[in-house]
Amino acid sequence: MKKSKLYTRTGDKGKTSLVGGERVPKYDQRIESYGTVDELNSFIGLLMTELSDTEDLDFLCFVQHKLFTIGSYLATNQNNTKLKVESRITSDSITRIEEEIDKLDSSVPKMTGFVLPGGSRGAALAHVCRTVCRRAEREIYRLQETEIVEDRLLMFMNRLSDYLFVLARKECINVNGHEIIWDYTCN
């Protein structure tokens, strides 16, 4: 494979290409959607640098690959280009994330109040990932108003934010022995 230049100059006028070559404005909702997924994937990479549990790291590696899959899906206008099979989220992926949520949730105590982000660097980064994931989900729902988006993709994103929340809880408890619970009486 021949090495290509990193810059193409084709985006200098505010447009970019989707899978299949269609040119759209860089602010197109499709670009907003997969750009936010890419941002999430980058934050997950940062989160991984703070974790040491190999099972968590392996699962997050799976998540990163799935987010790349989602980005490919979102970068494909299915009205003009056939979606590649590699760009689909399967029900097996959703089952896998649900099983991981259940596993982590069984390892932490029952919640006693609203959990505040923080407690350790890893927990705080997991919360940042969770909030970026929620934003990506909102962007994808906005895209779904005008374009085809499969339910499984949105289900995966929704489960992913739940996973990141319980991962943050686990990290905070493992580092501190407790979580930071919102004090609603704080004046």
Backbone as JSON Lines, residues from 0, in Angstrom:
{"i":0,"aa":"M","n":[0.84,-1.18,0.0],"ca":[0.0,0.0,0.0],"c":[0.89,1.24,0.0]}
{"i":1,"aa":"K","n":[0.65,2.12,-0.93],"ca":[1.43,3.34,-1.06],"c":[1.04,4.32,0.05]}
{"i":2,"aa":"K","n":[2.01,4.94,0.64],"ca":[1.76,5.93,1.69],"c":[1.21,7.2,1.05]}
{"i":3,"aa":"S","n":[0.12,7.71,1.63],"ca":[-0.48,8.93,1.1],"c":[-0.09,10.11,1.97]}
{"i":4,"aa":"K","n":[-0.23,11.3,1.43],"ca":[0.04,12.51,2.19],"c":[-1.06,12.7,3.22]}
{"i":5,"aa":"L","n":[-0.7,13.26,4.36],"ca":[-1.69,13.53,5.4],"c":[-2.62,14.66,5.01]}
{"i":6,"aa":"Y","n":[-2.13,15.59,4.24],"ca":[-2.99,16.69,3.82],"c":[-3.37,16.5,2.35]}
{"i":7,"aa":"T","n":[-4.63,16.79,2.07],"ca":[-5.12,16.63,0.69],"c":[-5.54,17.96,0.08]}
{"i":8,"aa":"R","n":[-5.76,18.94,0.93],"ca":[-6.24,20.28,0.53],"c":[-7.69,20.25,0.06]}
{"i":9,"aa":"T","n":[-8.33,19.09,0.07],"ca":[-9.72,19.02,-0.4],"c":[-10.71,19.58,0.62]}
{"i":10,"aa":"G","n":[-10.28,19.75,1.86],"ca":[-11.18,20.3,2.88],"c":[-10.99,21.77,3.14]}
{"i":11,"aa":"D","n":[-10.16,22.41,2.35],"ca":[-9.84,23.82,2.59],"c":[-11.02,24.76,2.36]}
{"i":12,"aa":"K","n":[-12.03,24.31,1.69],"ca":[-13.19,25.15,1.39],"c":[-14.39,24.8,2.28]}
{"i":13,"aa":"G","n":[-14.14,24.04,3.38],"ca":[-15.22,23.77,4.33],"c":[-16.07,22.55,4.01]}
{"i":14,"aa":"K","n":[-15.57,21.69,3.13],"ca":[-16.3,20.46,2.82],"c":[-15.4,19.26,3.09]}
{"i":15,"aa":"T","n":[-16.03,18.13,3.32],"ca":[-15.3,16.89,3.54],"c":[-16.04,15.75,2.85]}
{"i":16,"aa":"S","n":[-15.39,14.61,2.72],"ca":[-15.97,13.48,2.01],"c":[-16.51,12.44,2.99]}
{"i":17,"aa":"L","n":[-17.65,11.87,2.62],"ca":[-18.21,10.73,3.32],"c":[-17.69,9.45,2.66]}
{"i":18,"aa":"V","n":[-17.96,8.31,3.28],"ca":[-17.67,7.03,2.63],"c":[-18.43,7.02,1.31]}
{"i":19,"aa":"G","n":[-17.77,6.71,0.23],"ca":[-18.4,6.73,-1.09],"c":[-18.07,7.98,-1.89]}
{"i":20,"aa":"G","n":[-17.46,8.99,-1.23],"ca":[-17.0,10.16,-1.96],"c":[-17.91,11.37,-1.94]}
{"i":21,"aa":"E","n":[-19.13,11.24,-1.45],"ca":[-20.04,12.39,-1.4],"c":[-19.41,13.5,-0.55]}
{"i":22,"aa":"R","n":[-19.48,14.74,-1.05],"ca":[-18.92,15.9,-0.34],"c":[-20.05,16.59,0.42]}
{"i":23,"aa":"V","n":[-19.77,16.91,1.68],"ca":[-20.75,17.59,2.53],"c":[-20.03,18.68,3.33]}
{"i":24,"aa":"P","n":[-20.77,19.69,3.82],"ca":[-20.14,20.69,4.67],"c":[-19.59,20.06,5.95]}
{"i":25,"aa":"K","n":[-18.51,20.62,6.46],"ca":[-17.89,20.08,7.66],"c":[-18.78,20.21,8.9]}
{"i":26,"aa":"Y","n":[-19.82,21.02,8.82],"ca":[-20.76,21.17,9.93],"c":[-22.01,20.3,9.75]}
{"i":27,"aa":"D","n":[-22.04,19.47,8.71],"ca":[-23.17,18.58,8.47],"c":[-23.44,17.72,9.71]}
{"i":28,"aa":"Q","n":[-24.7,17.42,9.97],"ca":[-25.04,16.64,11.16],"c":[-24.38,15.27,11.16]}
{"i":29,"aa":"R","n":[-24.17,14.7,10.02],"ca":[-23.47,13.41,9.93],"c":[-22.03,13.57,10.45]}
{"i":30,"aa":"I","n":[-21.38,14.68,10.09],"ca":[-20.01,14.94,10.54],"c":[-20.0,15.23,12.04]}
{"i":31,"aa":"E","n":[-20.96,16.01,12.52],"ca":[-21.08,16.26,13.96],"c":[-21.21,14.95,14.73]}
{"i":32,"aa":"S","n":[-22.0,14.02,14.18],"ca":[-22.23,12.74,14.85],"c":[-20.97,11.92,14.94]}
{"i":33,"aa":"Y","n":[-20.33,11.66,13.8],"ca":[-19.15,10.79,13.88],"c":[-17.94,11.52,14.43]}
{"i":34,"aa":"G","n":[-17.93,12.84,14.33],"ca":[-16.85,13.59,14.97],"c":[-16.91,13.5,16.48]}
{"i":35,"aa":"T","n":[-18.11,13.49,17.04],"ca":[-18.26,13.36,18.49],"c":[-17.94,11.94,18.92]}
{"i":36,"aa":"V","n":[-18.26,10.95,18.1],"ca":[-17.87,9.57,18.39],"c":[-16.35,9.45,18.38]}
{"i":37,"aa":"D","n":[-15.7,10.12,17.44],"ca":[-14.23,10.12,17.38],"c":[-13.64,10.78,18.62]}
{"i":38,"aa":"E","n":[-14.25,11.89,19.06],"ca":[-13.8,12.55,20.28],"c":[-13.92,11.59,21.48]}
{"i":39,"aa":"L","n":[-15.03,10.88,21.56],"ca":[-15.22,9.9,22.63],"c":[-14.15,8.83,22.57]}
{"i":40,"aa":"N","n":[-13.86,8.33,21.39],"ca":[-12.85,7.3,21.24],"c":[-11.48,7.8,21.72]}
{"i":41,"aa":"S","n":[-11.18,9.06,21.44],"ca":[-9.92,9.64,21.91],"c":[-9.88,9.74,23.42]}
{"i":42,"aa":"F","n":[-10.98,10.15,24.03],"ca":[-11.03,10.23,25.49],"c":[-10.93,8.84,26.12]}
{"i":43,"aa":"I","n":[-11.52,7.84,25.47],"ca":[-11.38,6.48,25.99],"c":[-9.92,6.04,25.95]}
{"i":44,"aa":"G","n":[-9.22,6.41,24.88],"ca":[-7.79,6.13,24.83],"c":[-7.04,6.76,25.99]}
{"i":45,"aa":"L","n":[-7.4,7.99,26.33],"ca":[-6.79,8.67,27.48],"c":[-7.16,7.96,28.78]}
{"i":46,"aa":"L","n":[-8.42,7.59,28.92],"ca":[-8.87,6.85,30.11],"c":[-8.05,5.58,30.29]}
{"i":47,"aa":"M","n":[-7.79,4.89,29.21],"ca":[-7.06,3.62,29.28],"c":[-5.66,3.79,29.84]}
{"i":48,"aa":"T","n":[-5.08,4.97,29.68],"ca":[-3.74,5.2,30.22],"c":[-3.74,5.29,31.74]}
{"i":49,"aa":"E","n":[-4.91,5.45,32.34],"ca":[-5.02,5.57,33.79],"c":[-5.47,4.29,34.47]}
{"i":50,"aa":"L","n":[-5.85,3.28,33.71],"ca":[-6.38,2.05,34.28],"c":[-5.32,0.96,34.28]}
{"i":51,"aa":"S","n":[-5.44,0.03,35.22],"ca":[-4.49,-1.07,35.28],"c":[-5.16,-2.44,35.18]}
{"i":52,"aa":"D","n":[-6.46,-2.52,35.4],"ca":[-7.17,-3.8,35.34],"c":[-7.2,-4.28,33.89]}
{"i":53,"aa":"T","n":[-6.58,-5.43,33.62],"ca":[-6.48,-5.91,32.24],"c":[-7.84,-6.24,31.63]}
{"i":54,"aa":"E","n":[-8.78,-6.7,32.44],"ca":[-10.12,-6.98,31.92],"c":[-10.8,-5.68,31.46]}
{"i":55,"aa":"D","n":[-10.65,-4.62,32.26],"ca":[-11.21,-3.32,31.86],"c":[-10.53,-2.82,30.59]}
{"i":56,"aa":"L","n":[-9.22,-2.95,30.52],"ca":[-8.48,-2.5,29.34],"c":[-8.88,-3.29,28.1]}
{"i":57,"aa":"D","n":[-9.03,-4.61,28.24],"ca":[-9.47,-5.43,27.11],"c":[-10.86,-5.02,26.63]}
{"i":58,"aa":"F","n":[-11.75,-4.78,27.59],"ca":[-13.11,-4.39,27.2],"c":[-13.1,-3.02,26.53]}
{"i":59,"aa":"L","n":[-12.33,-2.09,27.04],"ca":[-12.26,-0.77,26.42],"c":[-11.65,-0.82,25.03]}
{"i":60,"aa":"C","n":[-10.74,-1.76,24.81],"ca":[-10.2,-1.96,23.46],"c":[-11.32,-2.41,22.51]}
{"i":61,"aa":"F","n":[-12.16,-3.34,22.98],"ca":[-13.35,-3.75,22.22],"c":[-14.22,-2.53,21.92]}
{"i":62,"aa":"V","n":[-14.45,-1.69,22.93],"ca":[-15.28,-0.5,22.76],"c":[-14.67,0.42,21.71]}
{"i":63,"aa":"Q","n":[-13.37,0.62,21.75],"ca":[-12.74,1.49,20.76],"c":[-12.96,0.98,19.34]}
{"i":64,"aa":"H","n":[-12.86,-0.32,19.15],"ca":[-13.11,-0.89,17.82],"c":[-14.56,-0.69,17.41]}
{"i":65,"aa":"K","n":[-15.48,-0.86,18.36],"ca":[-16.91,-0.66,18.05],"c":[-17.19,0.8,17.73]}
{"i":66,"aa":"L","n":[-16.54,1.72,18.42],"ca":[-16.74,3.13,18.11],"c":[-16.22,3.47,16.72]}
{"i":67,"aa":"F","n":[-15.15,2.82,16.31],"ca":[-14.67,3.02,14.94],"c":[-15.7,2.49,13.95]}
{"i":68,"aa":"T","n":[-16.3,1.36,14.28],"ca":[-17.38,0.79,13.46],"c":[-18.54,1.78,13.35]}
{"i":69,"aa":"I","n":[-18.92,2.37,14.48],"ca":[-20.01,3.35,14.5],"c":[-19.65,4.57,13.66]}
{"i":70,"aa":"G","n":[-18.41,5.02,13.76],"ca":[-17.97,6.15,12.94],"c":[-18.09,5.84,11.46]}
{"i":71,"aa":"S","n":[-17.72,4.64,11.07],"ca":[-17.84,4.22,9.68],"c":[-19.3,4.2,9.25]}
{"i":72,"aa":"Y","n":[-20.16,3.67,10.11],"ca":[-21.6,3.65,9.83],"c":[-22.11,5.07,9.6]}
{"i":73,"aa":"L","n":[-21.78,5.97,10.53],"ca":[-22.28,7.34,10.45],"c":[-21.7,8.11,9.27]}
{"i":74,"aa":"A","n":[-20.53,7.72,8.81],"ca":[-19.89,8.39,7.67],"c":[-20.41,7.89,6.33]}
{"i":75,"aa":"T","n":[-21.39,6.98,6.38],"ca":[-21.94,6.41,5.15],"c":[-23.38,6.9,4.96]}
{"i":76,"aa":"N","n":[-23.61,7.67,3.91],"ca":[-24.97,8.07,3.56],"c":[-25.59,6.9,2.8]}
{"i":77,"aa":"Q","n":[-26.47,6.17,3.47],"ca":[-27.03,4.95,2.9],"c":[-27.98,5.21,1.73]}
{"i":78,"aa":"N","n":[-28.33,6.46,1.51],"ca":[-29.14,6.81,0.32],"c":[-28.28,6.76,-0.93]}
{"i":79,"aa":"N","n":[-26.97,6.91,-0.78],"ca":[-26.06,6.98,-1.93],"c":[-25.03,5.86,-1.97]}
{"i":80,"aa":"T","n":[-24.73,5.26,-0.82],"ca":[-23.65,4.28,-0.72],"c":[-24.12,3.09,0.1]}
{"i":81,"aa":"K","n":[-23.83,1.9,-0.38],"ca":[-24.2,0.69,0.34],"c":[-23.34,0.57,1.61]}
{"i":82,"aa":"L","n":[-23.98,0.28,2.72],"ca":[-23.3,0.13,3.99],"c":[-22.51,-1.17,4.01]}
{"i":83,"aa":"K","n":[-21.27,-1.1,4.44],"ca":[-20.44,-2.29,4.55],"c":[-20.86,-3.09,5.79]}
{"i":84,"aa":"V","n":[-20.76,-4.39,5.73],"ca":[-21.14,-5.24,6.85],"c":[-20.29,-4.93,8.08]}
{"i":85,"aa":"E","n":[-19.06,-4.51,7.88],"ca":[-18.16,-4.16,8.99],"c":[-18.63,-2.92,9.73]}
{"i":86,"aa":"S","n":[-19.55,-2.17,9.14],"ca":[-20.01,-0.92,9.73],"c":[-21.29,-1.08,10.56]}
{"i":87,"aa":"R","n":[-21.66,-2.3,10.87],"ca":[-22.9,-2.53,11.62],"c":[-22.59,-2.95,13.06]}
{"i":88,"aa":"I","n":[-23.47,-2.53,13.95],"ca":[-23.43,-2.99,15.34],"c":[-24.4,-4.16,15.44]}
{"i":89,"aa":"T","n":[-23.92,-5.26,15.98],"ca":[-24.75,-6.46,16.08],"c":[-25.38,-6.56,17.47]}
{"i":90,"aa":"S","n":[-26.39,-7.39,17.58],"ca":[-27.0,-7.63,18.89],"c":[-26.0,-8.3,19.83]}
{"i":91,"aa":"D","n":[-25.03,-9.04,19.29],"ca":[-23.98,-9.63,20.13],"c":[-23.15,-8.55,20.83]}
{"i":92,"aa":"S","n":[-22.89,-7.45,20.14],"ca":[-22.14,-6.35,20.75],"c":[-22.93,-5.73,21.89]}
{"i":93,"aa":"I","n":[-24.22,-5.6,21.72],"ca":[-25.07,-5.04,22.79],"c":[-25.1,-6.0,23.97]}
{"i":94,"aa":"T","n":[-25.24,-7.29,23.7],"ca":[-25.24,-8.28,24.77],"c":[-23.92,-8.23,25.53]}
{"i":95,"aa":"R","n":[-22.83,-8.11,24.8],"ca":[-21.51,-8.08,25.46],"c":[-21.38,-6.88,26.39]}
{"i":96,"aa":"I","n":[-21.85,-5.73,25.96],"ca":[-21.73,-4.55,26.82],"c":[-22.67,-4.66,28.01]}
{"i":97,"aa":"E","n":[-23.85,-5.23,27.82],"ca":[-24.78,-5.43,28.94],"c":[-24.19,-6.39,29.98]}
{"i":98,"aa":"E","n":[-23.56,-7.44,29.51],"ca":[-22.93,-8.39,30.43],"c":[-21.8,-7.73,31.22]}
{"i":99,"aa":"E","n":[-21.05,-6.85,30.57],"ca":[-19.96,-6.15,31.25],"c":[-20.52,-5.17,32.29]}
{"i":100,"aa":"I","n":[-21.61,-4.49,31.95],"ca":[-22.26,-3.59,32.9],"c":[-22.69,-4.38,34.13]}
{"i":101,"aa":"D","n":[-23.36,-5.51,33.9],"ca":[-23.84,-6.34,35.02],"c":[-22.68,-6.81,35.89]}
{"i":102,"aa":"K","n":[-21.58,-7.21,35.26],"ca":[-20.41,-7.69,36.0],"c":[-19.84,-6.58,36.89]}
{"i":103,"aa":"L","n":[-19.64,-5.4,36.32],"ca":[-19.08,-4.3,37.1],"c":[-20.06,-3.84,38.18]}
{"i":104,"aa":"D","n":[-21.34,-3.78,37.83],"ca":[-22.33,-3.32,38.79],"c":[-22.42,-4.25,40.0]}
{"i":105,"aa":"S","n":[-22.19,-5.54,39.78],"ca":[-22.24,-6.49,40.91],"c":[-21.0,-6.35,41.81]}
{"i":106,"aa":"S","n":[-19.99,-5.63,41.33],"ca":[-18.75,-5.48,42.11],"c":[-18.73,-4.2,42.96]}
{"i":107,"aa":"V","n":[-19.74,-3.35,42.81],"ca":[-19.8,-2.1,43.57],"c":[-21.03,-2.09,44.47]}
{"i":108,"aa":"P","n":[-20.99,-1.35,45.57],"ca":[-22.15,-1.31,46.47],"c":[-23.35,-0.62,45.83]}
{"i":109,"aa":"K","n":[-24.5,-0.86,46.39],"ca":[-25.73,-0.2,45.95],"c":[-25.55,1.31,46.11]}
{"i":110,"aa":"M","n":[-26.09,2.06,45.16],"ca":[-25.98,3.52,45.22],"c":[-26.84,4.05,46.36]}
{"i":111,"aa":"T","n":[-26.31,5.06,47.05],"ca":[-27.04,5.68,48.16],"c":[-27.42,7.12,47.87]}
{"i":112,"aa":"G","n":[-27.05,7.61,46.71],"ca":[-27.36,8.97,46.31],"c":[-26.76,9.25,44.95]}
{"i":113,"aa":"F","n":[-26.87,10.5,44.53],"ca":[-26.3,10.89,43.25],"c":[-24.78,10.97,43.38]}
{"i":114,"aa":"V","n":[-24.09,10.33,42.44],"ca":[-22.63,10.27,42.47],"c":[-22.07,11.47,41.71]}
{"i":115,"aa":"L","n":[-21.14,12.16,42.34],"ca":[-20.46,13.27,41.68],"c":[-19.22,12.75,40.94]}
{"i":116,"aa":"P","n":[-18.91,13.34,39.78],"ca":[-17.72,12.92,39.05],"c":[-16.46,13.23,39.85]}
{"i":117,"aa":"G","n":[-15.52,12.34,39.81],"ca":[-14.24,12.57,40.46],"c":[-13.87,11.44,41.39]}
{"i":118,"aa":"G","n":[-12.99,11.73,42.33],"ca":[-12.54,10.74,43.29],"c":[-11.18,10.17,42.95]}
{"i":119,"aa":"S","n":[-10.89,10.08,41.69],"ca":[-9.57,9.66,41.2],"c":[-9.48,10.1,39.74]}
{"i":120,"aa":"R","n":[-8.28,10.13,39.23],"ca":[-8.12,10.54,37.83],"c":[-8.85,9.59,36.89]}
{"i":121,"aa":"G","n":[-8.73,8.27,37.13],"ca":[-9.42,7.3,36.28],"c":[-10.92,7.45,36.33]}
{"i":122,"aa":"A","n":[-11.46,7.64,37.54],"ca":[-12.92,7.81,37.69],"c":[-13.37,9.09,37.0]}
{"i":123,"aa":"A","n":[-12.62,10.17,37.18],"ca":[-12.99,11.44,36.54],"c":[-12.96,11.32,35.02]}
{"i":124,"aa":"L","n":[-11.94,10.64,34.49],"ca":[-11.87,10.45,33.03],"c":[-13.01,9.58,32.53]}
{"i":125,"aa":"A","n":[-13.4,8.57,33.29],"ca":[-14.54,7.74,32.89],"c":[-15.81,8.59,32.85]}
{"i":126,"aa":"H","n":[-15.95,9.53,33.78],"ca":[-17.11,10.43,33.75],"c":[-17.05,11.38,32.55]}
{"i":127,"aa":"V","n":[-15.86,11.86,32.21],"ca":[-15.74,12.69,31.01],"c":[-16.17,11.87,29.79]}
{"i":128,"aa":"C","n":[-15.7,10.63,29.7],"ca":[-16.11,9.76,28.6],"c":[-17.62,9.57,28.58]}
{"i":129,"aa":"R","n":[-18.2,9.38,29.75],"ca":[-19.66,9.19,29.85],"c":[-20.4,10.4,29.3]}
{"i":130,"aa":"T","n":[-19.95,11.61,29.65],"ca":[-20.67,12.8,29.2],"c":[-20.47,13.04,27.7]}
{"i":131,"aa":"V","n":[-19.29,12.75,27.19],"ca":[-19.06,12.85,25.74],"c":[-19.9,11.8,25.02]}
{"i":132,"aa":"C","n":[-20.03,10.63,25.6],"ca":[-20.86,9.57,25.02],"c":[-22.32,10.02,24.94]}
{"i":133,"aa":"R","n":[-22.82,10.64,25.99],"ca":[-24.19,11.16,25.98],"c":[-24.37,12.22,24.9]}
{"i":134,"aa":"R","n":[-23.37,13.08,24.74],"ca":[-23.45,14.1,23.68],"c":[-23.46,13.44,22.3]}
{"i":135,"aa":"A","n":[-22.61,12.44,22.12],"ca":[-22.59,11.71,20.84],"c":[-23.95,11.09,20.57]}
{"i":136,"aa":"E","n":[-24.54,10.51,21.6],"ca":[-25.87,9.9,21.45],"c":[-26.89,10.96,21.01]}
{"i":137,"aa":"R","n":[-26.85,12.14,21.63],"ca":[-27.77,13.21,21.23],"c":[-27.55,13.63,19.79]}
{"i":138,"aa":"E","n":[-26.28,13.73,19.39],"ca":[-25.97,14.11,18.0],"c":[-26.5,13.06,17.01]}
{"i":139,"aa":"I","n":[-26.38,11.79,17.39],"ca":[-26.85,10.72,16.5],"c":[-28.38,10.73,16.43]}
{"i":140,"aa":"Y","n":[-29.05,11.0,17.55],"ca":[-30.51,11.13,17.51],"c":[-30.93,12.3,16.62]}
{"i":141,"aa":"R","n":[-30.17,13.39,16.67],"ca":[-30.46,14.53,15.8],"c":[-30.31,14.1,14.34]}
{"i":142,"aa":"L","n":[-29.28,13.32,14.03],"ca":[-29.08,12.81,12.67],"c":[-30.24,11.92,12.25]}
{"i":143,"aa":"Q","n":[-30.73,11.12,13.2],"ca":[-31.82,10.18,12.9],"c":[-33.11,10.9,12.49]}
{"i":144,"aa":"E","n":[-33.22,12.18,12.81],"ca":[-34.4,12.95,12.41],"c":[-34.53,13.01,10.88]}
{"i":145,"aa":"T","n":[-33.38,12.95,10.18],"ca":[-33.42,13.11,8.71],"c":[-32.77,11.95,7.96]}
{"i":146,"aa":"E","n":[-32.02,11.09,8.66],"ca":[-31.28,10.03,7.99],"c":[-31.55,8.68,8.65]}
{"i":147,"aa":"I","n":[-31.18,7.62,7.96],"ca":[-31.33,6.27,8.5],"c":[-30.26,6.03,9.56]}
{"i":148,"aa":"V","n":[-30.7,5.61,10.76],"ca":[-29.79,5.18,11.81],"c":[-30.44,3.97,12.47]}
{"i":149,"aa":"E","n":[-29.74,2.85,12.45],"ca":[-30.29,1.63,13.04],"c":[-30.39,1.74,14.55]}
{"i":150,"aa":"D","n":[-31.43,1.15,15.09],"ca":[-31.68,1.17,16.53],"c":[-30.52,0.58,17.32]}
{"i":151,"aa":"R","n":[-29.9,-0.49,16.8],"ca":[-28.8,-1.14,17.55],"c":[-27.64,-0.19,17.81]}
{"i":152,"aa":"L","n":[-27.38,0.71,16.88],"ca":[-26.3,1.67,17.06],"c":[-26.62,2.58,18.25]}
{"i":153,"aa":"L","n":[-27.85,3.07,18.31],"ca":[-28.24,3.94,19.41],"c":[-28.32,3.18,20.72]}
{"i":154,"aa":"M","n":[-28.73,1.94,20.67],"ca":[-28.74,1.11,21.88],"c":[-27.33,0.93,22.42]}
{"i":155,"aa":"F","n":[-26.38,0.69,21.53],"ca":[-24.99,0.51,21.95],"c":[-24.48,1.78,22.62]}
{"i":156,"aa":"M","n":[-24.75,2.93,22.03],"ca":[-24.29,4.19,22.61],"c":[-24.92,4.42,23.98]}
{"i":157,"aa":"N","n":[-26.19,4.11,24.12],"ca":[-26.87,4.26,25.4],"c":[-26.26,3.35,26.45]}
{"i":158,"aa":"R","n":[-26.02,2.1,26.1],"ca":[-25.4,1.15,27.03],"c":[-23.98,1.57,27.38]}
{"i":159,"aa":"L","n":[-23.28,2.12,26.4],"ca":[-21.9,2.53,26.63],"c":[-21.82,3.6,27.71]}
{"i":160,"aa":"S","n":[-22.73,4.55,27.71],"ca":[-22.68,5.57,28.77],"c":[-22.97,4.94,30.13]}
{"i":161,"aa":"D","n":[-23.86,3.95,30.17],"ca":[-24.11,3.23,31.43],"c":[-22.86,2.49,31.88]}
{"i":162,"aa":"Y","n":[-22.19,1.85,30.94],"ca":[-20.94,1.14,31.26],"c":[-19.9,2.11,31.82]}
{"i":163,"aa":"L","n":[-19.74,3.26,31.18],"ca":[-18.74,4.22,31.63],"c":[-19.08,4.75,33.03]}
{"i":164,"aa":"F","n":[-20.35,4.88,33.34],"ca":[-20.76,5.31,34.68],"c":[-20.35,4.28,35.73]}
{"i":165,"aa":"V","n":[-20.66,3.01,35.47],"ca":[-20.34,1.98,36.46],"c":[-18.82,1.75,36.53]}
{"i":166,"aa":"L","n":[-18.12,1.93,35.42],"ca":[-16.65,1.85,35.45],"c":[-16.09,2.98,36.33]}
{"i":167,"aa":"A","n":[-16.65,4.17,36.23],"ca":[-16.21,5.29,37.07],"c":[-16.45,4.97,38.54]}
{"i":168,"aa":"R","n":[-17.59,4.39,38.85],"ca":[-17.88,4.01,40.23],"c":[-16.86,3.0,40.74]}
{"i":169,"aa":"K","n":[-16.59,1.99,39.93],"ca":[-15.62,0.95,40.32],"c":[-14.25,1.58,40.58]}
{"i":170,"aa":"E","n":[-13.81,2.44,39.67],"ca":[-12.49,3.07,39.8],"c":[-12.42,3.91,41.07]}
{"i":171,"aa":"C","n":[-13.44,4.71,41.31],"ca":[-13.44,5.58,42.48],"c":[-13.41,4.76,43.77]}
{"i":172,"aa":"I","n":[-14.21,3.72,43.83],"ca":[-14.25,2.87,45.03],"c":[-12.93,2.14,45.22]}
{"i":173,"aa":"N","n":[-12.34,1.64,44.13],"ca":[-11.07,0.93,44.24],"c":[-9.94,1.83,44.72]}
{"i":174,"aa":"V","n":[-9.97,3.09,44.32],"ca":[-8.9,4.02,44.71],"c":[-9.16,4.61,46.09]}
{"i":175,"aa":"N","n":[-10.4,5.02,46.37],"ca":[-10.73,5.76,47.59],"c":[-11.45,4.94,48.66]}
{"i":176,"aa":"G","n":[-12.04,3.82,48.26],"ca":[-12.85,3.05,49.2],"c":[-14.27,3.56,49.32]}
{"i":177,"aa":"H","n":[-14.56,4.68,48.68],"ca":[-15.92,5.26,48.71],"c":[-16.08,6.21,47.52]}
{"i":178,"aa":"E","n":[-17.33,6.62,47.3],"ca":[-17.63,7.57,46.23],"c":[-17.95,8.93,46.82]}
{"i":179,"aa":"I","n":[-17.98,9.93,45.96],"ca":[-18.39,11.27,46.36],"c":[-19.89,11.37,46.06]}
{"i":180,"aa":"I","n":[-20.69,11.47,47.11],"ca":[-22.14,11.53,46.95],"c":[-22.58,12.99,47.1]}
{"i":181,"aa":"W","n":[-23.47,13.41,46.25],"ca":[-23.98,14.78,46.25],"c":[-24.62,15.09,47.59]}
{"i":182,"aa":"D","n":[-24.19,16.18,48.17],"ca":[-24.77,16.68,49.42],"c":[-25.78,17.76,49.06]}
{"i":183,"aa":"Y","n":[-27.04,17.39,49.01],"ca":[-28.09,18.31,48.6],"c":[-28.35,19.41,49.63]}
{"i":184,"aa":"T","n":[-27.76,19.27,50.82],"ca":[-27.93,20.31,51.84],"c":[-26.82,21.35,51.8]}
{"i":185,"aa":"C","n":[-25.85,21.15,50.93],"ca":[-24.7,22.03,50.84],"c":[-25.15,23.43,50.41]}
{"i":186,"aa":"N","n":[-24.79,24.42,51.19],"ca":[-25.17,25.82,50.88],"c":[-23.97,26.62,50.47]}
